[in-house]
Amino acid sequence: MTVLSKDSVQFLSVCAESAGQRLDNYLIRELKGVPKSHIQRIIRSGEVRLNKKRCKGTDRIQVNDEIRLPPIRIAARHASATTLAIPAQKFTVVYEDDVLLVINKPAGIAVHGGSGISFGVIEQLRRARPESRYLELVHRLDKDTSGLLMIAKKRSALVKLHESIRQNHPHKVYLALAIGNWPENIRQVKLPLLKYTGAQGEKMVRIAGNTQEGQRAHTQFRILQRYAGEQLHHLGIRALTLMEATLKTGRTHQIRVHMQSQLCPIAGDERYGDYQINKRLQKAGLKRMFLHAAELTLAHPVSGDILQLTAPLPDDLQLFLNHLPKTPGKM
């Protein structure tokens, strides 16, 4: 981490591990405690120079590039306090070696800070592992989604894994509980998705009118178990369906919106679900969204060996299922 000075110009030299990154992302990682908005402002104003020239945040940095920084007007005490406010947290490790870390993320924790969240999984990991020179998220999980999360321990691994993700190679399987009876004949959903901003400024996604307007999105679905009976009817719920959802593309909120499009939203989903039914499910014991990243199959970024990783359904979700009346028939 770069030691900040509010009194003098500083120069950074890019090492091989950081080569290829966008300039703004590099500075955000190096200048801990400096707001992202401030970093973007000093780049736009020309106060940051790359090899003595004006630059843009999107410029890619290379080995031995020289970056000139203006005096950073942030009190060292404030930066230290910001760091100390982040609690060190150890997460269940599913796989780890010199270049890759895969954890089982609990629900209720964001993967990173921002948008009103002071810290997330990645900041807590860095705090718990001060000896680690490099820890970066490979992908994201929603705050209320639990399960397998990949973190790169070297930039070379991050680049390789991002290439794999762009080609939709990692095999990701989720478990989700649908409100209603999922149609037997719907085994895949291919509907393009469009991002937009909600009324409260939140990030939202909806089905796009056509593929030109939105991003291509493809999810495969398999019914695992149906639930129905007097216990659910008493709650005003006709049925629930435990689903296996396999991502063929990796779009924001893809599974959540694709399930909503079939009139079977995810149980407990506060953004795309059924508000009234979610309230009833809370009283029955479901306290959060029922979505869990359960399986991950990928080629190791260095060796190429195939890794097959799993994370069992969390106890709270399994306990909720155990009390539901199953519908007879094969899974």
SEMARFI-724962 format. One record per residue: residue in one letter; x, y, z of N, C-alpha, C, CB in turn. Coordinates in steps of 0.02 Angstrom, whole numbers, plus 32768, in hexadecimal, padded with zeros to 4 digits. Glycine has a CB too. Example, Ala and Ser with C-alpha at 12.3 -4.5 7.8 and 13.67 -1.06 7.14 Angstrom:
<pts>
A82947EE4818682677F1F818682947F5B818682357F2081C4;S82827F90816282AC7FCB816582858002818A82C07FE2811E;
</pts>
This chain:
<pts>
M802A7FC48000800080008000802C803E80007FD08000803D;T801A806F7FD6804080AD7FD2803680D88010802C80D47F93;V806D80F3802C80688121806480598166804880AB8122808E;L80238185805F800C81C48042803081FF80617FC281CB804C;S803782338038805182738050802282AA8039809A82808038;K800F82D680667FE3830D8053800B834C80447FAF831B8089;D804E8347804780778383804180A28385800180A38389807C;S80AD834C7FE280DB834C7FA980C5831E7F71812183387FC0;V80E0832C7F3680D483017EFC80F682BE7F0780ED83227EBA;Q80D682877EF080F282447EF680F582237EB380C982197F28;F812281F27EAD812981CC7E6F812481827E7E816C81DD7E4B;L80FD815F7E5680F581167E5C811280F57E1E80AB81027E67;S813480BD7E28814D80967DF0812780547DEC819A80887DF8;V810D80447DB280E2800A7DA9810C7FCA7DA780B880107D69;C80FB7F9A7DD2811E7F597DD280FC7F297DA281217F3C7E1A;A811D7EF17D9581037EC07D6580BF7EA47D7A81347E867D5C;E80B47E9D7DBB80767E807DD5803A7EAD7DC6807C7E747E1F;S80477EEE7DBF80107F1E7DB380077F307D6A801C7F5C7DDB;A80337F197D3F80307F2B7CF87FEE7F137CD9806B7F0D7CD2;G7FD37F3D7CAD7F977F2B7C897F577F467CA87F917EE17C84;Q7F5B7F5F7CE57F1F7F7A7D067F0D7FBF7CEA7F2B7F7E7D52;R7ECE7FD17CF27EBA80167CE67EDA80437D1A7E6D801D7CE5;L7EEB807F7D067F0B80AE7D347EE080BC7D717F1C80EE7D10;D7E9E80C87D667E7380D97D9F7E6E80A07DD17E2E80ED7D87;N7E6780627DB77E6280287DE47EA3801E7E0B7E527FE97DBC;Y7EDB802A7DEA7F1C80247E0C7F2180567E467F56802E7DDB;L7F0E80947E397F1380C77E6D7EE280BB7EA67F08810C7E4F;I7EA680A37E957E7580937EC97E91805E7EF97E33807B7EAA;R7EB4802D7EDC7ED07FF87F067F0D80107F2E7EE57FBB7EDB;E7F35803C7F107F7280547F317F6380887F667FA280707EFD;L7F3480B47F587F2880ED7F857EEF80DE7FB57F19812C7F5D;K7EFB80B07FE37EC8809E80147EB580DB803E7EE280658041;G7E7580E480497E5D811C80717E4C815980487E91812E80A3;V7E5F815A80087E4D81937FDC7E0D81817FB77E8781A37FA9;P7DDA81AB7FBB7D9A819C7F9A7DA481937F4E7D6781D47FA6;K7D7F81647F337D8281567EEB7D7281957EC37D51811E7ED8;S7D4281BC7EDA7D2F81F97EB57D69822B7EB27CF2821A7ED7;H7D91822E7EE87DCA825C7EEA7DFF82467EB97DE782617F31;I7E0B82057EB67E3D81EA7E867E2881F97E3F7E46819D7E90;Q7DE981EF7E307DD181FC7DEC7DD682477DDB7D8881E57DE3;R7DCA82717E0E7DCE82BA7E027E1482D17DF27DB482DF7E3F;I7E4682B97E187E8B82CF7E0B7EA682B47DC97EB882BA7E45;I7E8A827C7DB27E9D82637D707E8082907D3A7E8682197D65;R7E3F829F7D407E1D82C87D0E7E3B830E7D0B7DD282CD7D1E;S7E5183297D447E6B836D7D467EB283727D2B7E6983887D8D;G7ED283397D1E7F1683397D047F4C833B7D397F2083737CD8;E7F3783367D797F6883377DB07F9082F57DB37F4583437DF3;V7F7482C07D997F9882807D947FB7827D7D4F7F6982437DA2;R7FF8826C7D4C801A82667D0C8036821F7D048053829A7D07;L803082047CC9804A81C27CB9808481CB7C89801381927C9B;N80C081BC7CA080FC81C87C78810082107C5F80FE81977C3C;K80F1823E7C8E80F482877C8380BF82A27C54813882997C68;K808C82797C43805882907C168014828C7C39805782657BD6;R7FE582B67C207FA182B17C387F86826C7C287F7382E87C19;C7F5782557C507F3F82107C477EF5820B7C597F6881E07C73;K7ED981D17C4B7E9481C27C5B7E9281867C8A7E6A81B57C1B;G7E5C81817CB07E5581497CDE7E5481067CBB7E1781507D06;T7E4081057C7C7E3B80C67C567E7D80B17C377E0780CD7C20;D7EB180DC7C3B7EF280CA7C1E7F0E808D7C427F2381057C23;R7F2D80607C1C7F4C80247C387F9580327C4A7F477FE97C06;I7FA880207C867FED802C7C9D80197FF07C8C7FEE803B7CE9;Q805A7FFE7C83808A7FCA7C7180C47FCA7CA380A37FD57C29;V80EC7F967CA081267F8F7CCE81547FCC7CC7814D7F4D7CBF;N81687FE77D00819680207D05817780637CF081D280137CDC;D813780647CE2811680A57CD7811E80CF7D1680CB809C7CC5;E812581117D0C812B813E7D4580EA81677D4C8168816E7D3D;I80CE81657D88809081897D95809E81C07DC7805981587DAF;R808E81FE7DB3809682387DDE805582467E0280AE82767DB6;L8058824B7E44801D825A7E6C8025829F7E8C801382247EA3;P7FEF82C67E8D7FF283077EB07FF182FB7EFB7FB683357E9A;P7FFB832E7F237FF383267F6C7FAD830C7F7B7FFF836A7F91;I7FA982D67FA17F6882B77FB17F4E82D67FF17F6F826A7FB8;R7F1982FB7FEC7EFF832080257ECF82F5804E7EDC8360800F;I7EEE82C680727EC7829C80A07EF2829180DE7EB28258807F;A7ED7829C81177EFE829581547F11824D815F7ED682AF8191;A7F50824181717F6681FD817E7F3E81DD81B57FB181FC8190;R7F29820581E77F0181EB821F7EBE81D082067EF582228254;H7EA181F581D47E6181DF81B97E69819D81937E438215818B;A7E9F8199816B7EAB815B81457EB5812081737EE881638117;S7EDB812C81AA7EE780F781DA7EA680E281FC7F19810D820F;A7E7C8113820D7E3C8104822E7E0F80DB82007E1981448244;T7E1180EC81BF7DE880C8818E7DFC807F818C7DED80E78148;T7E3E8073818C7E57802F818A7E45800981C97EA2802F8180;L7E4E802A82037E40800982427DF67FF8824B7E588034827C;A7DCB801E82297D838012822F7D6D7FD3820C7D5C804D8213;I7D987FB881E17D887F7A81BD7D9C7F3E81E87DAD7F788178;P7D6B7F1781FE7D7D7EDD82287D9B7EA481FF7D3E7EC3824D;A7DD17E8882197DEE7E4D81F87DBC7E1481FD7E337E398218;Q7DB47DEF81C77D837DB881C67DA07D7C81A27D417DD081A5;K7D9B7D4381C17DAF7D05819F7D717CE281857DD67CD681D0;F7D747CCD81467D3C7CAB81267D4F7C62811A7D287CCE80E4;T7D1C7C3981137D287BF181067D4B7BEA80C27CE57BC98106;V7D867BCC80C47DAE7BC380867D9B7B8080677DFA7BC68095;V7D877B8380287D767B4780027DB27B2E7FDB7D3A7B547FD3;Y7DDA7B5D7FC17E167B4B7F9B7E487B857FA17E057B3C7F4F;E7E897B747FA77EBC7BA87FA77EFF7B8C7F917EC27BC77FED;D7F227BB37F687F687BA67F577F8B7BE97F4F7F6F7B797F16;D7FC37BEB7F2C7FEA7C287F277FC97C5F7EFE802E7C197F09;V7F9A7C4D7ED27F7E7C7F7EA47F327C887EAB7F8E7C6D7E5E;L7F117C597ECC7EC77C5B7ECD7EAC7C4A7F127EAB7C2B7E99;L7E797C6F7F277E557C627F657E0B7C5F7F567E657C997F9B;V7DEA7C2A7F6D7DA17C247F657D837C1B7FAA7D8E7BE77F35;I7D557C477FBC7D357C447FFD7CEB7C367FF77D407C868024;N7CCD7C23802E7C847C1A80327C697C5980547C717BD8805A;K7C507C88802C7C397CC880477BF67CC1806A7C337CFC800E;P7BF07CDC80A77BAF7CDB80C87B807D0F80A87BB77CE98114;A7B407D0680B17B0F7D37809A7B137D7480C87AC77D1A8099;G7AFF7DAE80AE7AFC7DEA80D67B3A7E1480D67AEC7DD8811B;I7B6E7DFF80B27BAC7E2580AE7BB97E3580657BE87DFD80CC;A7BC37E7580557BD47E8A80117C1A7E7280017BCE7ED7800A;V7C287E697FC07C6B7E517FAD7C9E7E8A7FB17C6A7E337F67;H7C887EC97FAB7CB67F017FB17C907F3F7FC97CD97F107F6E;G7CB57F707FE27C977FAE7FFA7C817FDA7FC07CC77FD38026;G7C58800B7FD07C3F803A7F9D7BF480417FA37C5280237F57;S7BD980777F857B9180847F857B7380817FCB7B6D80527F57;G7B9480A47FFA7B7B80A6803E7B94806E806B7B3280A5803D;I7BB9803E804F7BD5800680757C1F801480807BCA7FC18051;S7C34801980BF7C79802E80CE7CAC7FF880BE7C7E80418117;F7C997FB980C27CC87F8380B27CA27F4380A17CF87F7680EE;G7CC57F1580827CA77ED580707CD97E9C80797C8F7ED78027;V7CCC7E6480597CF67E2980607D3F7E37804F7CDC7DF08034;I7D4B7E5980177D907E6280017DB77E8E80317D927E807FBB;E7D977EC2804C7DBA7EED807C7DC87EC780BD7D907F2C808B;Q7D997E9D80D27DA47E76810F7DDB7E4281067D637E538123;L7DDE7E2480CA7E147DF480BC7E587E1680BE7E087DD28078;R7E5C7E50809F7E9C7E74809F7EB17E8780E67E977EB48074;R7E807E98810E7E8E7EAA81547EA67E6D817B7E4F7EC78175;A7E897E32816D7E9A7DF581907EDB7DD681777E627DC28189;R7EF07DEB813A7F2C7DCE811C7F5D7E0781087F1A7DA280DD;P7F787E2B81377FA47E6381277FE37E4E81007FB97E878166;E7FF57E0E810580317DF780E280247DEC8097804A7DB68101;S7FE57DEA80837FD47DDE803C7FDC7E1E80147F8B7DC28035;R80077E1D7FE280157E597FBA7FDC7E677F8980567E517F94;Y7FB87E337F767F857E3B7F427F497E0F7F517FA27E2A7EFB;L7F0F7E2F7F577ED07E0B7F5F7E9B7E337F387EBC7E037FAB;E7E7F7E157F047E4D7E377EDC7E137E087ECB7E6D7E527E9B;L7DD77E237ECB7D9C7DFC7EB97D9F7DE77E707D5B7E247EC7;V7D907DA87E637D8D7D907E1E7D477D9E7E017D9D7D447E1A;H7D147D987E2B7CCF7DA37E167CA97DBA7E537CAE7D627DF7;R7C677DC27E4D7C407DDC7E847C057DAE7E947C267E217E74;L7BEF7DB27ED17BB07D957EE77B877DCC7F077BBB7D587F18;D7B467DCA7EFF7B1C7DFB7F207B247DF57F6C7AD27DF27F0B;K7B177E2B7F8F7B1E7E2C7FD77AF87DF47FF97B087E6F7FF3;D7ABB7DE77FE37A907DB580047A987D6F7FE77A497DCA7FFF;T7AC87D667FB87AD67D247F9C7B117D067FC17AE47D297F50;S7B0C7CC87FD47B437CA47FF57B667C787FC27B2A7C7A8031;G7BA17C5D7FD57BC17C2B7FAC7C067C3C7F927B967C1D7F73;L7C1A7C197F5E7C5F7C197F467C727C5B7F257C687BE17F14;L7CA97C787F3E7CC37CB87F267D0E7CB27F197CB37CF27F58;M7D237CC57EDD7D6A7CC07ECA7D8F7D017ED67D707CAB7E81;I7DCC7CFC7EF37DF87D357EFE7E3D7D247EE17DFE7D477F4B;A7E577D507EB77E9A7D457E9A7ECF7D5D7EC97EA07D687E55;K7F067D377ED07F3E7D4A7EFA7F797D657ED17F557D0F7F24;K7F727D627E8F7FA37D807E627F7E7D9D7E267FD87D4B7E4A;R7F987DD57E0C7F767DF57DD47F747DC87D977F9A7E367DC2;S7FA87DA07D8B7FA97D737D527F6F7D427D557FEC7D4D7D4E;A7F5E7D2B7D917F257CFE7D997EE47D227D8D7F257CDF7DE0;L7EDF7D617DA47EA37D897D997E967D927D4E7EA97DCD7DBB;V7ECA7DA37D297EC27DAD7CE07EAB7D6D7CBF7F057DC57CC2;K7EC97D357CD17EB87CF57CB37E6F7CE17CC27EE77CBE7CCB;L7E5B7CEB7D017E177CDA7D157DE47D087CF47E107CDD7D61;H7DF47D477CEB7DC77D757CC97DBF7D617C807DE17DBD7CCE;E7DF57D4A7C607DF07D317C1C7DC07CF67C187E357D1D7C01;S7DC67CCA7C4A7D9A7C8F7C4C7D517CA37C567DB17C607C84;I7D467CD47C827D027CEB7C8F7CE37D0A7C507D017D1E7CC8;R7D0B7D307C2A7CF17D4F7BED7CDB7D1B7BBB7D277D7C7BCD;Q7CFA7CE07BBE7CE77CA97B917CB37C7B7BB17D257C827B7D;N7C997C907BEC7C667C697C0F7C7C7C227C1F7C267C677BE6;H7CBC7C1A7C307CD77BD77C3D7CCB7BBE7C857D207BD77C30;P7CD37BE77CB97CC67BCA7CFB7C7E7BB17CFF7CD37BFF7D33;H7C757B757D187C337B557D1E7C187B667D637C367B087D12;K7BE67B927D667BCB7BA97DA67B847B8F7DAF7BCD7BF67DAB;V7B787B6D7DE67B367B517DF57B1D7B6F7E377B377B037DF8;Y7ADF7B877E367AC07BA57E717A837B7D7E877AAD7BEE7E63;L7A737B827EC67A347B667EE07A077BA17EF17A417B397F1F;A79C87B9D7EDA79997BD37EE579547BB67EF479957C037EA7;L792F7BD67F2078EB7BC17F3078BA7BF17F0E78DF7BC07F7D;A78937BD57EE078637BFD7EBA781F7BFF7EDD785C7BE17E73;I77FF7C397EDB77BB7C3F7EF3778C7C277EBC77AA7C897F08;G77637BF57ECA77367BD97E98774D7B977E7C772D7C0A7E5F;N77287B7C7E4E77387B3E7E2C775E7B4E7DEC76F87B147E1C;W779F7B407DEC77C77B4C7DB077AD7B207D7778137B407DBD;P77A07B3B7D3C77867B137D0477B67ADB7CF077797B407CC7;E779C7A9F7CEA77C57A657CD977EB7A6D7C98779A7A277CD6;N77CC7A907C6877EA7A967C25781D7ACE7C1F77B37AA07BF3;I78257AF77C5278567B2E7C4E78987B167C6B783D7B6E7C75;R78C57B027C3F79067AE97C54793F7B197C4679157AA77C33;Q79307B4D7C2179617B827C17793C7BC37C0679927B6F7BDE;V795C7BFA7C1979417C3C7C0A79777C637BE5792A7C627C4B;K79667C7B7BA979947CA37B8179727CE67B7379A77C7F7B3D;L79797D137BA2795A7D567B9B79907D8A7BA9791D7D5E7BCB;P79997DBB7B7C79CC7DEF7B8679BA7E1C7BC179D37E1A7B47;L79EE7E357BE279E57E5D7C1F79FF7EA47C157A097E3D7C5A;L79DC7ED47C3379EE7F1A7C2E79F47F387C7379BB7F407C03;K7A2C7F5A7C817A367F7B7CC17A157FC07CC07A817F817CD2;Y79FB7FD57CF979E080197CFF79E2802D7D497997801D7CE4;T79D4806B7D5779D580857D9B798E808B7DB679F980CA7D9E;G7982806E7DF17940806F7E10792F80B37E2E793C803B7E45;A78F280B87E4878D980F77E63790281117E9E789180EF7E79;Q792180E37EC4794A80F67EFD799480FA7EEC793F80C57F36;G79A480F87EAC79E980FB7E967A0C80B87E967A0F812A7EC2;E79E880827EA47A0680407EA77A0F80227E6179DB80117ED2;K7A407FF57E5B7A4C7FD37E1B7A167F9E7E117A937FB47E19;M79F67F9F7DD779C27F707DC779CF7F517D83797C7F927DC9;V79AD7F187D7679B37EF67D36796D7EE07D2279E47EB87D3B;R795E7EE47CE2791E7ECB7CC979297EA77C8778EC7F067CC0;I78F67E837C7278F97E627C3078F77E987BFA78BE7E307C27;A79267E947BCC79297EC67B9678F77EB57B5F79717ECA7B79;G78E47EE97B3A78B37EDE7B0478CF7EB57ACB789C7F207AEA;N79117EBA7ABF79327E947A8A797C7E8D7A9A79277EB57A44;T799E7E617A7579E47E537A827A107E8F7A7279FC7E177A5A;Q79F97EBC7A467A207EF77A367A207F287A717A057F1A79F7;E79E97F277A9779E37F557ACF7A087F3C7B0D799A7F607ADF;G7A057EFB7B1A7A237EDF7B577A5B7EAF7B4979EE7EBD7B7F;Q7A777E937B7F7AAD7E627B7A7A907E1B7B767ADD7E677BB6;R7AAE7DF27B4C7A997DAC7B477AA17D8A7B8A7AC27D877B10;A7A6F7D637B9E7A727D407BDE7A507CFC7BD77A4F7D6A7C16;H7A707CCA7BF47A577C847BED7A607C5F7C2F7A7D7C5F7BB3;T7A2A7C457C4A7A2C7C1E7C877A087BDB7C7C7A0B7C447CC2;Q7A287BA57C937A087B637C9179EA7B547CD57A3B7B2C7C7C;F79AE7B357CD6798C7B267D14797B7ADC7D19794D7B507D1B;R797E7AC27D5679697A7D7D6379437A7B7DA579A77A4D7D65;I79097A5A7DA478E17A547DE178FF7A1E7E0E78977A437DCF;L790B7A307E4D79257A007E7E78EE79E47EAB795B7A207EA8;Q78C27A107EC2788D79FA7EEF78547A2D7EF078A979EF7F37;R78177A137EF277DC7A3F7EF977C17A397F4077A57A2C7EC4;Y77A67A717F5877897A727F9B77437A907F9777B67A9C7FCC;A77137A6E7FB776CE7A877FB976AA7A647FF276A87A7B7F74;G76717A7F8006764B7A5E803B762B7A91806976777A308063;E76097A78809C75E37AA280C9760D7AD680EC75BF7A7880FC;Q764B7AC280FF76777AF1812276847B2F80F976B97ACF8134;L76917B2780B8769D7B5F808C765C7B84807C76BE7B48804B;H76267B5F807275E57B7E806375D07BAB809D75B07B488056;H75E17B9680D975D07BBE811475F37C02811275E27B998154;L762E7C0380F176537C4280E9763E7C6980AB769E7C3380E7;G760E7C4C808675F97C6D804976287C62800F75F07CB68055;I764E7C2B8012767E7C1A7FDD76687BD97FBC76C67C147FFB;R765F7BDC7F7B76477BA17F56767C7B6A7F5476337BB57F0F;A76BA7B7E7F4576EF7B4C7F3E77337B6F7F3E76E67B227EFE;L77677B477F4B77AC7B5D7F4477D27B277F1D77CE7B697F8A;T78067B3C7EF8782C7B0C7ED078767B187EDA78197B127E85;L789A7AE47EF078E27AE97EF779017ADD7EB278FE7AB57F2C;M792A7B0E7E9C79467B0D7E5879927B0A7E59792E7B4A7E31;E79AC7AEB7E2579F47AEF7E1679FA7B1C7DD97A147AA77E09;A7A1F7B537DE07A287B837DA97A717B847D947A107BCA7DBF;T7A7E7B767D557AC27B767D3A7ACB7BB17D0C7AD17B337D15;L7AFD7BDA7D1B7B0B7C157CF27B307C017CB27B337C487D1A;K7B147C137C7A7B387C0C7C3A7B577C4F7C267B077BF27C03;T7B3C7C867C427B5B7CC87C3E7B5A7CE47C847B357CF87C0A;G7B817D187C917B847D327CD57B717D7B7CD87BCA7D297CF1;R7B317D8A7CD57B197DCF7CD87B027DE27D1E7AE07DDA7CA6;T7B027E227D2C7AEB7E3B7D6D7AA37E247D7A7AF07E887D70;H7A967E077DB47A537DF17DCA7A317DC27D987A277E2F7DD5;Q7A5A7D9D7D737A3E7D747D3D7A0B7D407D547A767D507D19;I7A1E7D187D8579F07CE37D9D79B17D027DBB7A137CB57DD1;R79BA7D377DE079817D577E02794E7D717DD0799A7D917E2F;V79667D927D9B79387DAF7D6A791C7D7A7D3C795C7DE57D41;H79437D487D2A79297D127D0078F37CEA7D2479627CE37CEB;M78FB7CDF7D6578C67CBC7D8B78887CE87D9278E07CA77DD0;Q78937D287D9D785A7D567DA178337D577D5F78727D9D7DB2;S78577D517D2778377D537CE578077D197CDA786B7D547CAE;Q78107CE27CFF77E57CA87CFA77AF7CA87D2F780E7C687CFE;L77A77CE27D4F77757CEB7D8577827CBE7DC1772F7CDE7D6A;C77C37CAC7DCA77D87C847E0378167CA47E2277E67C3A7DED;P780E7CDF7E4178497D017E5D78687CDA7E9678357D477E75;I78A57CEC7EA778C87CCA7EDE78AA7CDE7F2179147CDB7EDC;A789F7CAC7F4B78847CB87F8E78B47CE57FB578797C757FB4;G78997D1A7FD378C17D477FFB78E47D7D7FD478F27D218020;D78DA7D807F9278FB7DB37F6978D57DF57F7278FD7D9E7F1E;E78F57E247F9578D47E647FA378D07E927F6778F87E877FDB;R78FA7E877F3578FC7EB47EFB78CF7E9C7EC279437EBA7EE2;Y78CD7E5C7EB578A77E427E7C78707E117E9178D77E217E4B;G78687E097ED178397DD67EE977F47DF17EFA78547DB57F25;D77CD7DC87F1E77897DD97F33778B7DF17F7B77597D9B7F2B;Y777D7E317F8577847E507FC777597E2D7FFB77727E997FC3;Q77197E217FED76EB7E04801D76FF7DBC802E76A47E058002;I77107D957FFC77247D50800977657D4D8030772B7D287FC7;N77937D7A802077D27D7D804577C77D8A809078007DB38028;K77977DB580A077867DC380E6776D7D84810977527DFC80EB;R77447D5D80E5772A7D1F810277627CEC810A76F27D0280D5;L778F7CE980DB77C77CBA80DF77F57CCC811977EE7CB9809C;Q77FD7D0D812678257D22816078097D0781A178297D6E8163;K77C77D0A81A877A77CF081E477B07CA481E9775C7D0181E5;A77B77C8381AF77C07C3B81AE78097C2681B777A67C1E816D;G78377C5881BA787C7C4881C878AF7C59819378817C0181D5;L78987C71815878C87C83812378D97CCD812B78AB7C7580DB;K79147CDB814379287D1F8155794E7D44811E79517D1E8193;R795D7D2180E679837D4280B179747D22806E79CF7D3F80BF;M79917D3D803879857D237FF679A27CDC7FF079A47D517FC1;F797B7CAF7FD479907C6A7FCC79B57C617F8979547C3A7FD0;L79F57C767F897A207C6E7F4E7A667C5F7F677A1F7CAE7F20;H7A837C277F4F7AC37C0F7F687AEE7BF57F2E7AB97BD87F9D;A7B2C7C0F7F297B5B7BF87EF77B7A7BB77F0F7B937C2E7EE9;A7B617B7F7EF57B717B3D7F127BAA7B187EF17B347B137F10;E7BB37B227EAF7BE67AFC7E8B7C0C7B297E5B7BC67AC17E63;L7C4E7B1B7E557C797B417E297CAB7B127E0A7C9C7B7B7E4F;T7CAC7B0F7DC87CDC7AE67DA47D037B147D757CB97AAD7D7C;L7D457B147D7B7D6F7B417D537DB37B237D477D757B857D74;A7DD57B3D7D147E1A7B2B7D077E477B577D327E2C7B317CBB;H7E767B387D557EA47B5F7D7F7EC97B917D537ED67B307DA5;P7ED07BD07D697EEE7C047D3E7F387BF97D2E7EE77C457D5F;V7F5A7BCD7D537FA17BC07D457FAB7B7A7D297FCA7BC97D84;S7F957B487D4D7FA27B027D397F727AEA7D037F9C7AD57D74;G7F367B087D007F047AF17CD07EDC7AB57CEA7F247ADE7C90;D7EEE7A9B7D257EC97A637D427E817A787D517EEB7A4A7D83;I7E537A497D497E0D7A587D557DFE7A547D9F7DE07A287D2D;L7DE47A8A7DBB7DD07A8D7E017D847A867E057DE87AD07E23;Q7D6D7A597E2F7D257A507E3B7D187A5E7E857D0D7A077E27;L7CFA7A987E927CF17AAF7ED67CA77AB37EE87D127AF47EDF;T7C987AA57F277C527AA67F3E7C4E7AC97F817C357A5F7F41;A7C147AE67F8E7C047B047FCF7BBF7AEC7FE37C087B537FCD;P7BB87AC9801B7B777AAF802F7B467AE7803E7B7E7A82806C;L7B067AD780387AD27B0780487ADA7B1D80907A8B7AE9803B;P7AD97B5F809E7AE17B7780E37AAC7B5A81117ADE7BC380E5;D7ABD7B5581517A907B3681827A4B7B5781847AB07B3881C7;D7A4A7B9A817F7A097BBC818579DA7BAA814C7A137C078187;L79F67BA3810F79CD7B9180D679B87B4880D879F27BA08095;Q79E77B1D80ED79D87AD680F279A27AC981277A177AAD8101;L79A77AEC815F79767AE4819479317AF9817D798B7B0C81D2;F792E7B2F815678EE7B46813B78CF7B11810E78F67B898116;L78F97AF380E278E07ABF80B578C77A8280DC79177AAA8084;N78EA7A71811178D97A35813878927A388154790A7A2B8170;H78787A75815D78357A7C817A77FF7A86814678357AB781AA;L78127A82810677E07A8A80D177C27A4780BD77FE7AAD8094;P77817A4580AD77617A078096777279F8804E77157A0A809F;K779479C0804177A879AE7FFD776D79927FD577E1797B7FFF;T776E79A07F95773D79837F67775879417F4F772E79B27F2C;P7732790A7F51774A78C97F3A775F78CC7EF0771378947F44;G778D78A37EDE77A478A07E9877EF78A47E96778578D87E6D;K780C78937E5C785578937E57787078DA7E54786B786B7E1A;M78AC78E27E6D78CC79247E6D78E879327E28790479287EA3;
</pts>
